[in-house]
């Protein structure tokens, strides 16, 4: 096998990828149309100019239990902010009596908070794998540092759901530079 090499004797990015090695991005020369000498330069430029999409999952919300609250840490640095765009509420588990989908949730950045979503009915989330999308665009939101957490709370319990009905909230958004 012939290895393509740069003028300095190092393998070209194409040669490294073709030969099956998994190098660091800083070792692969950029052969794209994006600016930067190495692939990590390109990724840094894309990350800081375009941003990054992230999903935070808050799992195990008991929809039949008033005031049940679950939380999950966003998992990032305070140097970045999370800008939520939409939430997907998904029925993870359903046992016994069917749900009516009349439960309400709030989403905040602190226990009992409503900074992201005020009390909203989850109509249609009635059986396993049913889901709804709640659009968060258009509303002005406070800055949410990426080292924080999201809290999801049942503010009105489902009127017919038996124990074992669990919903997950997937909070989607963009990560941008600029801490609070």
BELFEN-V255280 format. One record per run of one state. SS is the DSSP state (2 for helix, 1 for strand, 0 for the rest). FROM is the first residue (numbers start at 0). TO is the last residue. If there is no record, write none. Layout:
# BELFEN-V255280
ss-><SS & SS>
from-><FROM & FROM>
to-><TO & TO>
This chain:
# BELFEN-V255280
ss-><0 & 1 & 0 & 1 & 0 & 2 & 0 & 2 & 0 & 1 & 0 & 1 & 2 & 0 & 1 & 0 & 1 & 0 & 1 & 0 & 1 & 0 & 1 & 0 & 1 & 0 & 1 & 0 & 1 & 0 & 1 & 0>
from-><0 & 4 & 5 & 10 & 11 & 12 & 18 & 24 & 27 & 28 & 29 & 37 & 38 & 50 & 51 & 62 & 68 & 73 & 79 & 93 & 103 & 108 & 116 & 121 & 130 & 135 & 144 & 145 & 148 & 156 & 165 & 177>
to-><3 & 4 & 9 & 10 & 11 & 17 & 23 & 26 & 27 & 28 & 36 & 37 & 49 & 50 & 61 & 67 & 72 & 78 & 92 & 102 & 107 & 115 & 120 & 129 & 134 & 143 & 144 & 147 & 155 & 164 & 176 & 179>
